Amino acid sequence: MLDKLEAVGTSVGAVAGALFPELSQVSPAPGRRPPPPSEPSDEAERDFHREVSVQLVFAWEDAEGEPATREALADVMFNMGLRRLGESGMAVSFEGLKHETEEDLLPGDPAVVVEPGWELLRGTRSRVVGRAKVRAP
């Protein structure tokens, strides 16, 4: 996705600024991020935010082995309201809605996060847009 943005002469930051102009006016203290944007006003805007979130998750996954790119994408994703589902090495109970695996795990079975997933938070709502990859311990 980053290649596609650069091919048309834009960047992830420019896309985030266009989606959420209020964030460009926020100057967080060093090491702090601004709060996530508020709830979209209508269904079309919610669909748009979900689609952009899914595309950002794909771009983050494609940037494996590129920590600087992943960190930049993670900042944009955070500002859009995406939160990580787990961290690498974290012990969890397997949940099919939040986790994916190639092993035969049942709901509630112990598992270990291999790669975090992503969840879109909007007000009191949440939606998984990228399930965490897990394995049996």
Secondary structure as UniProt FT lines:
FT   HELIX           2..7
FT   TURN            8..9
FT   HELIX           12..19
FT   HELIX           21..24
FT   TURN            30..31
FT   HELIX           43..62
FT   TURN            63..65
FT   HELIX           67..80
FT   STRAND          82..85
FT   TURN            88..89
FT   STRAND          91..93
FT   TURN            96..98
FT   STRAND          99..100
FT   TURN            107..108
FT   STRAND          110..115
FT   STRAND          117..122
FT   TURN            123..124
FT   STRAND          125..130
FT   STRAND          132..135
//
